[in-house]
Amino acid sequence: MLTVPAFLDLHVHLREPGQTHKGDIAHETRAAVAGGFQTLLAMPNTLPPPDSPERFQQIQALLEQKAVCQVFSCACMTEGREGKRPAPILALREAGAIAFSDDGSTTQDTGVMREVAYQAAQVHAPLVDHCEDGPSSRQGEIRMVERDILLAQETGAHFHLQHLSAREAVELLRQARRDGLPVTGEATPHHLALTSRALETWGANAKMAPPLREEEDRMALVQGVAEGVITVIATDHAPHAPQEKALPFAQAPNGILGLESAFSVCNRVLVKSGIMPLEALLERLTTGPAQVLGIPLPQITIRLEPEGDYPIPLPQHSFAQNSPWTGFLGWGRILP
């Protein structure tokens, strides 16, 4: 049995305020603890979004009241997450914002992103960017990664590239890090474990943005994580009401659950397969995320049995989150 630092997740959707039919702070943070996570960065796609100091502080107060683990609210990069005008970055930082993102609606206006980046560089806060240009295409991801790397070079701002999915994006990140640019990236358990073939059996439960791609993309991500090109594993935990995921594929929302199954999925794909040691996987779940946020590793520990029989069976009724569906039923979870 090992005692290790509790995990940090830089990419979760808690759905509160505004979308509690999908999930809520109490349920989703209980899911986090069940999966070994004790620190989360909550995305700003709430209703209303935290795009002003007042809204940010209201949401942070709600998190402090309801969360069962530590949660930082990620503030918006632009007003209303609309991509048209920068949010008041300096004031939000003074209000306590630790990072900035527009999550799934990143601005397509390079001028707006440049101004956001200059302001973020002034206050030494990372920009956590959803690298897509709207249609979830391979070329759209590549274009946004290229843009963010160029802006990191120009402004000195730290860009953290969310849920990379395309092999070309991994290579762009590899070169940026070789060049010493302030750019980091993350991979999700589902992009590390699955390909587009999962759609054949999972249907809308495997519908997400960016989409699951091909085996060569999956292996590029796996190699990137193993080499330390990708320094963060983040879940992109995205609860939806079961009836929403049951809609016809074209109408069903994007997203998959990940907090409870993340370690077991990554342990199977990366460690049990012999691709990387357990210690390196733990770094991607702890020190890597902490370094992006610029915070010390929280002094909270969990217990792991590294040679345990993963996955532990995970029946549907065991989920702690509010929306009890996932494609990873049977992949298991850990208990801290």
C-alpha positions as CSV (number, residue, x, y, z in Angstrom):
1,M,0.0,0.0,0.0
2,L,1.3,3.4,-1.0
3,T,0.4,6.8,0.5
4,V,0.6,9.4,-2.3
5,P,-0.5,13.0,-2.8
6,A,-4.2,13.4,-3.7
7,F,-4.9,14.2,-7.3
8,L,-5.6,17.6,-8.9
9,D,-8.0,18.0,-11.9
10,L,-7.6,21.1,-14.0
11,H,-10.7,20.5,-16.1
12,V,-14.1,19.8,-14.5
13,H,-17.7,20.9,-15.1
14,L,-19.7,21.2,-11.9
15,R,-22.8,22.7,-13.6
16,E,-23.8,24.9,-10.7
17,P,-25.1,27.6,-10.8
18,G,-27.5,27.3,-13.7
19,Q,-27.5,23.7,-14.9
20,T,-28.2,21.6,-11.8
21,H,-30.4,19.2,-13.8
22,K,-27.1,17.9,-15.1
23,G,-25.0,17.9,-12.0
24,D,-24.2,20.0,-8.9
25,I,-21.3,21.0,-6.7
26,A,-22.1,18.5,-3.9
27,H,-22.5,15.4,-6.1
28,E,-19.6,16.1,-8.4
29,T,-17.1,16.9,-5.7
30,R,-18.1,13.7,-3.9
31,A,-17.3,11.9,-7.2
32,A,-13.9,13.7,-7.2
33,V,-13.1,12.5,-3.7
34,A,-14.2,8.9,-4.6
35,G,-11.7,9.1,-7.5
36,G,-8.8,10.3,-5.4
37,F,-9.1,14.0,-6.4
38,Q,-9.0,16.7,-3.6
39,T,-8.4,19.8,-5.7
40,L,-10.3,20.9,-8.8
41,L,-10.4,23.7,-11.3
42,A,-14.0,24.3,-12.2
43,M,-14.7,25.6,-15.7
44,P,-16.6,28.9,-16.1
45,N,-19.5,27.7,-18.3
46,T,-22.0,28.3,-15.5
47,L,-25.1,30.5,-15.8
48,P,-24.1,33.2,-15.2
49,P,-20.4,32.8,-16.0
50,P,-17.8,34.3,-13.7
51,D,-16.8,37.2,-16.0
52,S,-16.7,40.0,-13.4
53,P,-15.3,40.2,-9.9
54,E,-18.8,40.1,-8.3
55,R,-19.9,37.0,-10.2
56,F,-16.5,35.3,-9.6
57,Q,-16.8,35.9,-5.8
58,Q,-20.4,34.7,-5.8
59,I,-19.5,31.4,-7.4
60,Q,-16.4,31.0,-5.3
61,A,-18.6,31.5,-2.2
62,L,-21.0,28.9,-3.5
63,L,-18.1,26.4,-4.0
64,E,-16.8,27.1,-0.5
65,Q,-20.2,26.4,0.9
66,K,-21.1,23.2,-1.0
67,A,-17.9,21.5,-2.1
68,V,-16.5,18.6,-0.1
69,C,-13.0,19.2,-1.6
70,Q,-10.9,22.2,-2.6
71,V,-12.3,23.9,-5.8
72,F,-10.9,26.9,-7.6
73,S,-13.3,28.7,-10.0
74,C,-11.7,29.4,-13.3
75,A,-12.6,33.0,-14.4
76,C,-13.7,33.9,-17.9
77,M,-11.3,35.2,-20.5
78,T,-13.9,37.3,-22.3
79,E,-17.2,38.9,-21.3
80,G,-20.0,36.4,-21.2
81,R,-17.6,33.8,-22.7
82,E,-18.7,35.4,-26.0
83,G,-15.2,36.0,-27.4
84,K,-15.8,39.7,-28.3
85,R,-14.3,41.7,-25.5
86,P,-11.7,40.7,-22.8
87,A,-13.1,40.2,-19.3
88,P,-11.5,42.4,-16.6
89,I,-8.5,40.2,-16.2
90,L,-6.7,42.4,-13.7
91,A,-9.7,42.9,-11.5
92,L,-10.6,39.2,-11.6
93,R,-7.1,38.3,-10.5
94,E,-7.4,40.7,-7.6
95,A,-10.7,39.1,-6.7
96,G,-8.9,35.7,-6.4
97,A,-9.0,34.1,-9.9
98,I,-6.2,31.6,-10.3
99,A,-6.7,30.9,-14.0
100,F,-8.7,32.1,-17.0
101,S,-10.7,30.2,-19.6
102,D,-13.7,30.4,-21.9
103,D,-13.8,26.6,-21.9
104,G,-15.8,25.4,-24.9
105,S,-16.2,28.7,-26.6
106,T,-12.7,30.1,-26.9
107,T,-12.5,33.3,-28.9
108,Q,-11.8,33.0,-32.6
109,D,-10.6,36.6,-32.6
110,T,-6.8,36.6,-32.4
111,G,-6.8,40.3,-31.4
112,V,-9.0,39.7,-28.4
113,M,-6.9,36.7,-27.4
114,R,-3.8,38.7,-27.7
115,E,-5.1,41.4,-25.4
116,V,-6.3,38.7,-22.9
117,A,-2.8,37.1,-23.1
118,Y,-1.0,40.4,-22.4
119,Q,-3.1,41.0,-19.3
120,A,-2.7,37.5,-18.1
121,A,1.0,37.7,-18.5
122,Q,1.0,40.8,-16.2
123,V,-0.6,38.9,-13.4
124,H,1.2,35.6,-14.0
125,A,-2.0,33.6,-14.5
126,P,-2.4,30.7,-16.9
127,L,-4.9,30.8,-19.8
128,V,-6.6,27.4,-20.0
129,D,-7.8,27.2,-23.6
130,H,-10.2,24.9,-25.4
131,C,-8.3,24.6,-28.7
132,E,-11.1,24.2,-31.2
133,D,-12.5,26.6,-33.8
134,G,-16.1,25.4,-33.4
135,P,-16.7,22.4,-35.6
136,S,-14.5,20.0,-33.6
137,S,-12.4,19.3,-36.7
138,R,-8.8,18.1,-36.7
139,Q,-7.7,21.2,-38.6
140,G,-9.6,23.4,-36.2
141,E,-7.7,22.0,-33.2
142,I,-4.4,22.4,-35.0
143,R,-5.1,26.0,-36.0
144,M,-6.0,27.0,-32.4
145,V,-2.9,25.2,-31.0
146,E,-0.7,27.0,-33.5
147,R,-2.3,30.4,-32.6
148,D,-1.9,29.9,-28.9
149,I,1.7,28.9,-29.2
150,L,2.5,32.0,-31.3
151,L,0.7,34.2,-28.7
152,A,2.6,32.6,-25.9
153,Q,5.8,33.4,-27.7
154,E,4.7,37.0,-28.4
155,T,3.2,37.9,-25.0
156,G,5.0,35.6,-22.5
157,A,1.6,34.4,-21.3
158,H,1.3,30.8,-20.1
159,F,-1.1,28.9,-22.3
160,H,-2.4,25.6,-21.1
161,L,-3.9,23.6,-24.0
162,Q,-6.9,21.6,-22.9
163,H,-7.8,18.0,-23.9
164,L,-5.5,17.6,-26.9
165,S,-6.8,14.9,-29.3
166,A,-4.8,15.1,-32.6
167,R,-1.4,13.8,-33.2
168,E,-0.4,17.0,-34.9
169,A,-1.3,19.0,-31.8
170,V,1.0,16.8,-29.7
171,E,3.9,17.5,-32.1
172,L,3.2,21.2,-32.0
173,L,3.3,21.1,-28.2
174,R,6.5,19.0,-28.2
175,Q,8.3,21.6,-30.4
176,A,7.0,24.5,-28.3
177,R,8.4,23.0,-25.1
178,R,11.7,22.3,-26.9
179,D,11.8,26.0,-27.7
180,G,11.3,26.9,-24.1
181,L,7.9,28.5,-24.6
182,P,5.4,28.9,-21.7
183,V,3.0,26.3,-23.0
184,T,1.7,23.1,-21.3
185,G,-0.9,20.6,-22.4
186,E,-3.3,18.0,-21.0
187,A,-4.8,14.7,-22.1
188,T,-8.0,13.1,-20.9
189,P,-8.5,9.5,-19.8
190,H,-11.0,9.0,-22.6
191,H,-8.7,10.3,-25.3
192,L,-5.9,8.1,-23.9
193,A,-8.1,4.9,-23.8
194,L,-10.5,5.2,-26.6
195,T,-10.8,5.8,-30.4
196,S,-13.7,6.7,-32.6
197,R,-14.6,3.0,-32.7
198,A,-16.1,3.4,-29.3
199,L,-19.0,5.3,-31.0
200,E,-20.1,1.9,-32.4
201,T,-20.9,0.5,-29.0
202,W,-21.3,3.5,-26.7
203,G,-23.2,5.8,-29.1
204,A,-23.8,9.3,-27.6
205,N,-21.9,8.3,-24.4
206,A,-18.8,8.5,-26.5
207,K,-19.8,11.8,-28.1
208,M,-17.5,14.6,-26.9
209,A,-15.6,17.7,-28.0
210,P,-12.9,17.3,-29.2
211,P,-14.1,14.0,-30.6
212,L,-12.4,10.6,-30.1
213,R,-10.0,10.2,-33.0
214,E,-8.0,7.4,-34.5
215,E,-5.5,4.9,-33.0
216,E,-2.5,6.9,-34.3
217,D,-3.9,9.9,-32.4
218,R,-4.4,7.9,-29.3
219,M,-0.9,6.6,-29.4
220,A,0.5,10.0,-30.0
221,L,-1.2,11.2,-26.8
222,V,0.0,8.1,-24.9
223,Q,3.5,8.7,-26.0
224,G,3.3,12.4,-25.2
225,V,2.2,11.7,-21.6
226,A,4.9,9.0,-21.2
227,E,7.6,11.4,-22.4
228,G,6.4,14.3,-20.3
229,V,5.5,16.4,-23.3
230,I,2.0,16.4,-21.9
231,T,2.5,17.1,-18.2
232,V,-1.2,16.9,-17.1
233,I,-4.0,14.4,-17.2
234,A,-7.3,16.1,-16.6
235,T,-10.8,14.5,-16.8
236,D,-13.0,17.1,-18.6
237,H,-15.6,15.6,-16.3
238,A,-18.9,16.7,-18.0
239,P,-22.1,15.5,-16.3
240,H,-25.4,15.6,-18.3
241,A,-28.9,14.3,-17.4
242,P,-29.3,10.7,-18.5
243,Q,-32.2,11.6,-20.7
244,E,-30.0,14.1,-22.5
245,K,-27.4,11.5,-23.4
246,A,-30.3,9.2,-24.5
247,L,-31.3,11.6,-27.2
248,P,-30.6,10.8,-30.9
249,F,-26.9,11.1,-31.5
250,A,-27.0,14.5,-33.4
251,Q,-29.1,16.0,-30.5
252,A,-27.2,14.6,-27.6
253,P,-24.7,16.8,-25.8
254,N,-20.9,16.4,-25.8
255,G,-19.2,15.0,-22.7
256,I,-18.3,12.0,-20.6
257,L,-17.9,11.5,-16.9
258,G,-14.4,10.9,-15.6
259,L,-13.7,11.7,-12.0
260,E,-14.4,8.3,-10.4
261,S,-12.8,6.2,-13.2
262,A,-9.8,8.4,-14.1
263,F,-7.1,6.6,-12.2
264,S,-8.2,3.1,-13.1
265,V,-8.5,4.0,-16.8
266,C,-5.0,5.6,-16.8
267,N,-3.5,2.9,-14.7
268,R,-4.7,0.2,-17.1
269,V,-3.7,2.1,-20.3
270,L,-0.4,3.6,-19.2
271,V,1.0,1.6,-16.3
272,K,-0.4,-2.0,-16.5
273,S,0.5,-1.9,-20.2
274,G,4.2,-1.2,-19.3
275,I,4.2,2.2,-21.1
276,M,5.2,4.2,-18.1
277,P,5.8,3.7,-14.4
278,L,3.2,4.4,-11.7
279,E,5.4,7.3,-10.3
280,A,5.2,9.1,-13.7
281,L,1.4,8.7,-13.9
282,L,1.1,10.1,-10.4
283,E,3.2,13.1,-11.4
284,R,0.7,13.8,-14.3
285,L,-2.1,13.8,-11.7
286,T,-0.4,15.9,-9.1
287,T,2.7,17.9,-9.6
288,G,2.0,18.6,-13.3
289,P,-1.4,20.3,-12.6
290,A,-0.1,22.1,-9.5
291,Q,2.7,23.6,-11.6
292,V,0.2,24.9,-14.2
293,L,-1.7,26.7,-11.4
294,G,1.5,27.9,-9.7
295,I,0.5,26.5,-6.4
296,P,2.3,24.1,-4.0
297,L,1.2,20.5,-4.0
298,P,-1.6,20.3,-1.4
299,Q,-0.7,18.4,1.6
300,I,-3.5,15.9,1.3
301,T,-2.8,12.2,0.7
302,I,-4.7,9.1,-0.5
303,R,-3.8,5.4,-0.3
304,L,-3.2,3.3,-3.3
305,E,-2.4,-0.4,-3.8
306,P,-0.1,-0.2,-6.8
307,E,-0.3,-3.9,-7.6
308,G,-4.0,-4.1,-6.9
309,D,-6.5,-5.7,-9.2
310,Y,-7.5,-2.7,-11.3
311,P,-10.1,-2.1,-12.5
312,I,-12.3,-2.6,-9.4
313,P,-15.8,-3.4,-10.6
314,L,-17.9,-0.3,-10.7
315,P,-21.6,-1.0,-10.8
316,Q,-23.7,1.9,-12.1
317,H,-25.4,2.6,-8.7
318,S,-22.0,3.2,-7.0
319,F,-21.4,6.6,-8.7
320,A,-21.2,9.5,-6.4
321,Q,-22.0,12.1,-9.1
322,N,-25.5,13.3,-9.9
323,S,-25.7,11.8,-13.4
324,P,-25.1,8.0,-13.1
325,W,-23.9,7.2,-16.6
326,T,-20.5,6.7,-18.2
327,G,-18.9,4.6,-20.9
328,F,-16.4,3.4,-18.3
329,L,-18.7,1.1,-16.3
330,G,-16.6,-1.8,-15.1
331,W,-13.3,0.2,-15.3
332,G,-13.3,0.9,-11.6
333,R,-12.5,3.6,-9.1
334,I,-10.3,4.0,-6.1
335,L,-11.3,5.0,-2.6
336,P,-9.1,7.6,-0.9
